[in-house]
Amino acid sequence: MEITASMVKELRERSGAGMMECKKALTENQGNLETSIEWLRKQGLAKADKKASRVAAEGRIAMAQEGGKAVLVEINSETDFVAKDSNFTAFTDAVAKAALASGVQDVEALKAVKLPSGETVEEARAAVVAKVGENVQVRRMVRMDSASNNIAAYLHGGRIGVLVEAKGGSADFARGVAMHVAAMNPPYNKAADVPAAFVEKEKEIELAKMSEKDKAKPAQILEKIIGGKIAKIVNENTLYGQPYVLNTDQSVEAAAKAAGADVIGFKRIAVGEGIEKVVEDYAAEVMKQAGLAK
């Protein structure tokens, strides 16, 4: 199989490994990206998949909250310029408020909700498209509702939104955790939430990275070494195991215990997650049009 420059580029972006190492990994794994990443990690050349999802689309996340209810809505535009347009921002704010008030659980239901103007969300979206001259899409929404727990909502620059539910503690603590999730993006909440398959795969990778001398050590010592490495990886990938951004001298778990709180769960969305944006190479396009491209 031919290993193309674009394949090498994507593997470099996702793994952080060098160009030659990436090319070798792809060659060894018949061009398969996922197994190439695993191969690089086993060689100790990559820590983890740095780019599991391409973040490229523009737009804005709008937030609405009242009492024990909160909602985040992602609405996409083609350019950052339009994402800052007053027509666009007014529309996103109105949609978030409508999502909260209506109680709908998904985007398809949200599209039929009526705004104060009398238009449905879908009708208002079409009107915004006509005004700004770009494609605008209501892409997704997440919500949390609780009559007894603290619900915190945090929005960072209109591009990252987080909802947190915490039992006990204070509203300020729940908001602090939401800020932490926005900054650190933990994949899981607590160690118990980490899939067994993830742990087994990490054990396999750590074992493959060890020297033959270490592998020859007694089983109980080897297990202790691997166990320590896995514990560190689990901490890095869980909210409770990470150093708390508002007090890095303690973990989030320790901070929660001190606050008398238990984080039940969280939801985090960022603008453009999972959408691949076409990157324009303007220099190449000009050369092509001028007949100078090779």
Secondary structure, 3 states (H helix, E strand, C coil): CCCCHHHHHHHHHHHCCCHHHHHHHHHHCCCCHHHHHHHHHHCCCCCCCCCCCCECCEEEEEEEEECCEEEEEEEEECCHHHHCCHHHHHHHHHHHHHHHHHCCCCHHHHCCCECCCCCEHHHHHHHHHHHHCCCCEEEEEEEEECCCCEEEEEEECCCEEEEEEEEECCHHHHHHHHHHHHHHCCCECCHHHCCHHHHHHHHHHHHHHCCHHHHCCCHHHHHHHHHHHHHHHHHHCECCCCEECCEEEEEHHHHHHHHCEEEEEEEEEECCECCCCCCCCHHHHHHHHCCCCC
